[in-house]
Amino acid sequence: DDKAFLHKVTKTESTTTETIPLSYKHTDSVSCAALNLPFVSADLSKTPIYAAVGAYDGTIIIYDPISGTKLKDLEGPNDIEFVSFHPKGGSVLLAGSSDDGTVWMYHLPTSKCMQVFVGHESGVTAGTFTPDGKSVLSCGSDGTLRVWAPRTGVGKFVFRLGTKGAGLTCMATNDNPDSHLVLVGAEDGIAHICHIASKKVIASLQHAAEENSENQKEGDEGMENPSRSVETVGFAPSALNLNWCATGGIDGNLKIWDLNSNGACRHTCRHGSGNGVTNLQWHPVHPIVFTGATDGTIRIWDARNGTLIKALTGHTALINDLTVDATEGGGAIIVSASDDNSVRVFEINSENIFANP
């Protein structure tokens, strides 16, 4: 419906929610949103708090996330696919275009465009800063992961990863500021772990089975089967001290990988036929993975043994996005958005779940 909303979730003795409709009237789908709250300092005069909303009408709107007041709008490319804040203070914003493949960088206090990164041969699908904030990362439907210098706009390196023209669909970085690892998923069913400092691909993870050429229809050469696409990826949080990562795909599987064992697959968590995995999130302090799927169910998995802990129901259509925040005592609040036009808030007590591992 081309609208954006701000949902506040407050955890005290009980969990309360508040929904604020945001004022800007978009003329095309709202495609992405981000908050800089994890990155601001205690001095809000130096690092103000922002909420950024991007849409396919080419608008990027900045709001005050406390009041929902519109602060400014930014001129940029068409078809905004992602927005992402700089990890040092959150006053610099990236925005990428699925139309022309450019990535724009803004200084929000002055509303100035600081840099435009040009090089992708088709649309950009994901982007972010490295955890130390010293490089910009972007991946696209041209099958490349690109590393950029923020100050100059120059491309540092290009990883050409997609096979047979397969595009890259998603990206994740490790939350350790000293880490140089980037994980990307592709339409060809493979996820790649790249080390940007050494400019090497250190592992390629075969999430979906390779295409059987005997079953490929005539005229389909060079075309990827969409049911093999890796749609979501994530590293285990550094607090777990586990060198693991996870991939989720349209094939309905969540896979847990052990990077200490040359990228061996530890577990395959099956969601059932036709239930593609659209999102995954690790719990910040427990070896739990939360997944959203096309059947509208959120599933909670034990990454140690691959077992399903719990299924959260209520949505009636696919999960577009979900986020997980830890609560005191090791619990979690899960917020999910769905094609059924609803946002749902779930709360779990992780300590109870792991009382008898």
Secondary structure, DSSP 8 states (H G I E B T S, - for coil): ----EEEEEEESSSEEEEEEE-----SS-EEEEEE-GGG--S-TTTS---EEEEETTS-EEEE-TTT--EEEEE---SSEEEEEE-TTTS-EEEEEETTT--EEEEETTTTEEEEEE---SS-EEEEEE-TTSS-EEEEETTSEEEEE-TTT--EEEEEE--STT--EEEEEE-S-TT--EEEEEETTSEEEEEETTTTEEEEEEE-S----GGGS-TT-TT---GGG-EEEEEE--GGGT--EEEEEETTSEEEEEEGGGTSEEEEEEE--TT--EEEEEE-SSSSEEEEEETTS-EEEEETTT--EEEEE---SS-EEEEEEEE-TTS-EEEEEEETTS-EEEEEE-HHHHTS--
